[in-house]
């Protein structure tokens, strides 16, 4: 029988269970944070996050910094012994200084370290529920909120110390929880014989001086849209829906790496609203960050107690570069909306067939 945990002292229960447990018995239940930070030149990019996996008994964290053609990554993992307000594993911790506004994240490792404070520039926005089915079974069923903001503090990577100031360092973050594939891989079963044929995803949170925009689009191989969420967030908390985005992406010839994009949106008054986006440096989330298909480590995987791993990736190495196209890639994004210039994230995956783009199969690339 489970003993009560510290969270049980607070009036936050949503089921007749101790908060030692989650309502779902699905092994893939997760609860985690994601952050990115980049300078306005778009040349240095940090991606980091922390997660707990109650039904796997694991907590972990990761941090990766790309500078030039080199990516440094550290990961931490340990047993999840009790659920509480503390978010810590190994030399990594998250401190909530002011909920939904100020967050401190600290990573203590000789190869990659930082002490950074996040300040939200606009209110956090709740995104549309995210659902992906494998047959009748949800493989992703999650809630998430997102926020645009700035960073301050220090960052040290490979012996180089950087001062992070909010006039230069921007970023976005999200908190998500629910079900998604984590931990050791499950048997593929029927899905191995009847694969989906492709995965197409676009996630674009952008920060401008007077407003923020968050666009999320997911489509099946035939172009049927299974997730459509486009909003503009104003400083006073107003949320303006921006209709059904029309997405136009220009890819580098011979690849599926975006070099430019245009999103045609519709403002609340019915007038067209155009976003022009130019991607800068990028980080593949499946190289050192633990996302789908990362061969070094994946979120929720049991690595034993008090485990950590540090890796350096040469992105010009064909063995590493060849992995980049086969997953979700986060790009630093420079954007223009009318006369306003902004920065943010252009997260994109185009793997397998996608009829609207003209990609017929897994090996198709831009002409």
C-alpha positions as CSV (number, residue, x, y, z in Angstrom):
1,X,0.0,0.0,0.0
2,X,1.4,3.4,-1.0
3,X,2.2,5.9,1.8
4,X,1.0,9.5,1.4
5,X,3.5,11.9,-0.3
6,X,4.1,15.6,0.4
7,X,1.8,16.7,-2.4
8,X,-1.1,15.1,-0.5
9,X,-0.9,18.0,2.0
10,X,-2.3,20.4,-0.6
11,X,-5.9,20.6,-1.9
12,X,-5.0,19.7,-5.5
13,X,-6.3,16.1,-5.8
14,X,-8.4,15.3,-8.9
15,X,-9.0,11.6,-8.3
16,X,-9.6,9.5,-5.2
17,X,-5.9,8.5,-5.2
18,X,-2.9,9.7,-3.3
19,X,-0.7,11.9,-5.5
20,X,1.9,9.1,-5.2
21,X,-0.1,7.6,-8.1
22,X,-1.5,9.0,-11.4
23,X,-5.0,8.2,-12.5
24,X,-3.8,6.3,-15.6
25,X,-2.1,3.0,-15.4
26,X,-0.6,3.4,-18.9
27,X,3.1,2.8,-18.6
28,X,3.7,5.8,-20.9
29,X,2.2,8.4,-18.6
30,X,4.7,11.4,-18.4
31,X,4.9,14.9,-16.9
32,X,7.7,17.1,-18.1
33,X,9.1,20.5,-19.1
34,X,10.9,21.7,-22.2
35,X,12.9,24.9,-22.6
36,X,14.9,26.5,-25.5
37,X,17.2,29.5,-25.4
38,X,19.0,31.2,-28.2
39,X,20.8,34.5,-28.9
40,X,19.4,37.0,-31.4
41,X,22.2,36.1,-33.9
42,X,20.7,32.6,-34.0
43,X,24.1,31.0,-33.7
44,X,23.9,29.4,-30.3
45,X,21.0,27.2,-29.2
46,X,20.2,25.5,-25.9
47,X,17.5,22.9,-25.5
48,X,16.8,21.4,-22.1
49,X,14.1,19.7,-20.1
50,X,13.1,17.6,-17.1
51,X,10.6,14.8,-16.8
52,X,9.0,12.3,-14.4
53,X,7.5,8.9,-15.5
54,X,5.5,7.7,-12.4
55,X,4.5,4.3,-13.8
56,X,8.1,3.6,-14.9
57,X,9.6,4.9,-11.6
58,X,12.0,7.1,-13.4
59,X,13.0,10.8,-13.4
60,X,15.4,12.4,-15.9
61,X,16.8,15.5,-17.5
62,X,18.8,16.6,-20.5
63,X,20.6,19.6,-21.8
64,X,22.1,20.2,-25.3
65,X,23.9,23.2,-26.7
66,X,24.8,23.7,-30.4
67,X,27.5,26.1,-31.4
68,X,28.6,26.0,-35.0
69,X,28.8,22.4,-36.1
70,X,29.3,20.9,-32.6
71,X,26.6,19.8,-30.2
72,X,27.3,19.1,-26.6
73,X,24.8,17.1,-24.5
74,X,24.5,15.9,-20.9
75,X,21.8,13.6,-19.5
76,X,20.8,12.6,-16.0
77,X,18.6,9.8,-14.8
78,X,17.6,8.3,-11.5
79,X,14.8,6.4,-9.7
80,X,11.7,8.3,-8.9
81,X,11.2,7.5,-5.3
82,X,8.4,10.0,-4.4
83,X,6.4,12.7,-6.1
84,X,6.7,16.2,-4.7
85,X,7.3,19.8,-5.6
86,X,11.1,19.3,-6.0
87,X,12.2,18.9,-9.6
88,X,15.8,17.6,-9.4
89,X,17.9,14.8,-10.8
90,X,21.7,14.5,-10.5
91,X,23.3,17.9,-11.1
92,X,20.1,19.3,-12.7
93,X,17.2,21.1,-11.0
94,X,14.3,23.4,-11.8
95,X,13.0,26.0,-9.3
96,X,9.6,27.6,-9.8
97,X,10.3,31.2,-8.6
98,X,6.9,32.6,-9.7
99,X,4.4,30.1,-11.2
100,X,3.8,30.8,-14.9
101,X,6.2,33.7,-14.9
102,X,9.8,33.0,-13.5
103,X,11.7,29.7,-13.6
104,X,15.3,29.0,-12.6
105,X,17.1,26.0,-14.2
106,X,20.5,24.9,-13.0
107,X,22.8,22.3,-14.6
108,X,26.0,21.4,-12.8
109,X,28.3,19.4,-15.1
110,X,31.9,20.0,-16.1
111,X,31.2,19.7,-19.8
112,X,28.0,21.7,-19.9
113,X,26.7,23.9,-17.1
114,X,24.3,26.8,-16.6
115,X,22.4,28.9,-14.1
116,X,19.5,30.5,-16.0
117,X,16.4,32.4,-15.1
118,X,13.4,32.4,-17.4
119,X,11.0,35.4,-17.4
120,X,7.8,35.2,-19.4
121,X,7.2,38.1,-21.7
122,X,3.6,37.1,-22.4
123,X,1.0,35.0,-20.4
124,X,1.3,31.2,-20.8
125,X,-1.3,29.8,-23.3
126,X,-3.1,26.5,-23.1
127,X,-2.7,24.6,-26.4
128,X,-5.3,22.4,-28.0
129,X,-5.3,18.7,-26.7
130,X,-2.9,16.6,-28.7
131,X,-4.1,13.1,-29.7
132,X,-2.5,10.5,-32.0
133,X,-4.0,7.1,-32.3
134,X,-2.4,3.8,-33.3
135,X,-5.6,2.0,-34.3
136,X,-7.9,2.6,-31.4
137,X,-5.1,3.1,-28.8
138,X,-3.8,6.6,-28.0
139,X,0.0,6.7,-28.3
140,X,-0.1,10.5,-27.6
141,X,-2.8,12.0,-25.5
142,X,-1.5,15.1,-23.9
143,X,-2.1,18.6,-22.6
144,X,0.4,21.4,-22.9
145,X,0.8,25.0,-22.2
146,X,3.4,27.3,-23.9
147,X,5.1,30.6,-23.2
148,X,7.5,33.0,-24.9
149,X,10.1,34.9,-22.9
150,X,13.7,35.9,-22.1
151,X,16.7,34.5,-20.3
152,X,19.3,35.8,-17.9
153,X,22.3,34.2,-16.2
154,X,25.4,32.2,-17.2
155,X,26.1,29.4,-19.6
156,X,29.3,27.4,-19.8
157,X,30.0,24.9,-22.6
158,X,33.2,23.1,-23.4
159,X,35.2,25.6,-21.3
160,X,33.6,28.7,-22.8
161,X,31.7,31.0,-20.5
162,X,28.8,33.0,-21.9
163,X,26.8,35.8,-20.2
164,X,23.2,35.5,-20.9
165,X,21.2,38.7,-20.9
166,X,17.5,39.2,-21.7
167,X,18.1,41.8,-24.4
168,X,20.0,39.2,-26.4
169,X,18.7,35.8,-25.2
170,X,15.1,34.7,-26.1
171,X,13.2,31.5,-26.1
172,X,10.1,29.5,-25.6
173,X,9.1,26.8,-23.1
174,X,6.3,24.4,-22.6
175,X,4.9,22.1,-19.9
176,X,3.1,18.9,-21.0
177,X,1.7,15.9,-19.4
178,X,-0.3,12.8,-20.4
179,X,0.6,9.8,-22.5
180,X,3.3,9.5,-25.1
181,X,5.9,6.7,-25.9
182,X,8.6,6.8,-23.2
183,X,11.0,4.3,-21.7
184,X,12.0,1.0,-23.2
185,X,10.3,0.4,-26.6
186,X,7.2,-1.7,-26.6
187,X,6.6,-4.5,-29.1
188,X,5.4,-2.9,-32.4
189,X,2.7,-5.6,-33.0
190,X,0.3,-4.7,-35.7
191,X,1.8,-1.3,-36.3
192,X,4.9,-3.0,-37.7
193,X,2.9,-4.5,-40.5
194,X,0.6,-1.5,-41.0
195,X,2.7,1.6,-40.5
196,X,1.2,5.1,-40.8
197,X,3.4,5.9,-43.8
198,X,4.6,9.2,-42.6
199,X,4.6,11.9,-39.9
200,X,4.3,15.7,-40.5
201,X,4.4,18.2,-37.7
202,X,4.9,21.9,-37.3
203,X,5.2,23.9,-34.0
204,X,6.0,27.6,-34.2
205,X,6.0,29.8,-31.1
206,X,7.2,33.3,-31.9
207,X,7.8,36.4,-29.8
208,X,7.3,39.9,-31.1
209,X,7.6,43.2,-29.2
210,X,3.8,43.7,-28.8
211,X,2.4,40.1,-29.1
212,X,3.3,36.4,-29.3
213,X,2.0,33.8,-31.8
214,X,1.8,30.1,-31.4
215,X,1.0,27.9,-34.4
216,X,0.6,24.1,-34.2
217,X,-0.2,21.9,-37.3
218,X,-0.2,18.1,-37.6
219,X,-1.2,16.3,-40.8
220,X,-1.7,12.7,-42.0
221,X,0.2,11.5,-45.1
222,X,-2.7,12.5,-47.2
223,X,-2.8,16.0,-45.8
224,X,-5.8,15.5,-43.5
225,X,-5.2,17.9,-40.6
226,X,-5.5,16.2,-37.2
227,X,-4.4,19.2,-35.1
228,X,-4.9,22.9,-35.9
229,X,-4.1,25.6,-33.4
230,X,-3.1,29.1,-34.2
231,X,-3.4,32.0,-31.7
232,X,-2.0,35.4,-31.0
233,X,-1.4,36.3,-27.3
234,X,-1.5,39.9,-26.2
235,X,0.3,41.2,-23.0
236,X,-3.1,41.7,-21.2
237,X,-3.9,38.0,-21.6
238,X,-6.3,38.3,-24.6
239,X,-6.1,35.3,-27.0
240,X,-7.0,35.9,-30.6
241,X,-7.6,32.8,-32.8
242,X,-5.9,33.0,-36.2
243,X,-7.9,30.5,-38.2
244,X,-6.7,27.7,-40.4
245,X,-3.0,28.3,-41.3
246,X,-1.9,27.7,-44.8
247,X,1.7,26.5,-44.7
248,X,4.3,27.0,-47.4
249,X,7.8,25.7,-46.7
250,X,10.8,26.0,-49.0
251,X,13.3,23.1,-48.5
252,X,17.0,23.0,-49.3
253,X,17.4,21.1,-52.6
254,X,18.0,17.4,-52.0
255,X,16.8,17.5,-48.4
256,X,13.8,18.2,-46.2
257,X,15.6,20.9,-44.3
258,X,13.6,24.1,-44.3
259,X,15.3,27.3,-45.5
260,X,12.2,29.6,-45.5
261,X,8.5,29.4,-44.7
262,X,5.4,31.4,-45.0
263,X,2.3,30.9,-42.9
264,X,-0.9,32.5,-44.1
265,X,-3.2,33.2,-41.1
266,X,-6.5,35.0,-40.6
267,X,-6.9,37.7,-37.9
268,X,-10.1,37.9,-35.8
269,X,-11.4,40.7,-38.0
270,X,-11.1,38.5,-41.0
271,X,-8.1,40.2,-42.5
272,X,-5.1,38.1,-43.7
273,X,-2.1,37.9,-41.4
274,X,1.2,36.7,-43.0
275,X,4.2,35.3,-41.2
276,X,7.5,35.1,-43.0
277,X,10.0,32.9,-41.3
278,X,13.7,32.3,-41.8
279,X,15.3,29.4,-39.9
280,X,18.8,29.7,-38.5
281,X,20.8,27.1,-36.6
282,X,19.0,23.9,-35.6
283,X,19.1,21.0,-33.2
284,X,17.7,17.5,-34.0
285,X,15.8,16.4,-30.9
286,X,16.8,12.8,-31.5
287,X,20.5,13.6,-31.3
288,X,21.4,13.9,-27.6
289,X,18.1,15.2,-26.4
290,X,16.4,11.8,-25.9
291,X,13.4,12.3,-28.3
292,X,12.1,9.5,-30.6
293,X,14.7,7.3,-32.0
294,X,17.7,8.7,-30.1
295,X,20.1,5.7,-29.9
296,X,22.1,7.0,-26.9
297,X,19.2,7.5,-24.5
298,X,15.4,8.1,-24.5
299,X,13.1,9.8,-22.0
300,X,12.0,7.5,-19.2
301,X,14.5,4.8,-20.0
302,X,15.7,3.0,-16.9
303,X,19.5,3.5,-16.7
304,X,20.0,2.6,-13.0
305,X,20.4,4.9,-10.1
306,X,22.4,8.2,-10.2
307,X,23.2,7.8,-13.9
308,X,24.6,10.5,-16.2
309,X,26.1,10.7,-19.7
310,X,28.0,13.4,-21.5
311,X,28.4,13.3,-25.3
312,X,29.8,15.6,-28.0
313,X,28.5,15.3,-31.6
314,X,30.3,16.5,-34.7
315,X,27.5,17.4,-37.0
316,X,29.7,17.2,-40.0
317,X,30.4,13.5,-39.3
318,X,28.3,11.6,-41.9
319,X,27.3,9.1,-39.3
320,X,25.7,11.9,-37.2
321,X,24.5,14.1,-40.1
322,X,22.7,11.1,-41.7
323,X,20.5,10.8,-38.6
324,X,19.3,14.4,-38.6
325,X,16.4,14.2,-41.2
326,X,14.7,11.3,-39.4
327,X,12.9,13.1,-36.6
328,X,11.8,16.4,-35.2
329,X,14.2,19.3,-35.7
330,X,14.1,22.5,-33.7
331,X,15.3,25.6,-35.6
332,X,15.9,29.1,-34.2
333,X,13.4,31.2,-36.2
334,X,13.6,34.8,-37.3
335,X,10.2,36.0,-38.3
336,X,8.3,39.0,-39.7
337,X,4.7,39.8,-39.2
338,X,3.8,43.0,-41.1
339,X,6.2,45.6,-39.8
340,X,7.0,43.6,-36.6
341,X,10.2,41.5,-36.3
342,X,10.3,38.6,-34.0
343,X,12.2,35.5,-32.9
344,X,11.3,32.1,-31.7
345,X,11.1,28.4,-32.6
346,X,10.4,26.7,-35.9
347,X,10.0,23.0,-35.0
348,X,9.3,20.7,-37.9
349,X,9.3,17.1,-38.8
350,X,8.6,15.7,-42.3
351,X,9.3,12.0,-42.4
352,X,7.8,9.6,-45.0
353,X,4.9,10.4,-47.3
354,X,3.2,13.9,-47.3
355,X,1.0,14.5,-50.3
356,X,0.6,18.3,-50.0
357,X,4.3,18.7,-50.1
358,X,4.9,16.2,-52.9
359,X,6.9,13.8,-50.8
360,X,5.8,10.4,-52.1
361,X,7.7,8.1,-49.7
362,X,10.4,7.9,-47.0
363,X,13.3,8.7,-49.4
364,X,11.6,11.7,-51.2
365,X,13.4,15.0,-50.9
366,X,13.0,18.5,-52.4
367,X,14.0,18.9,-56.1
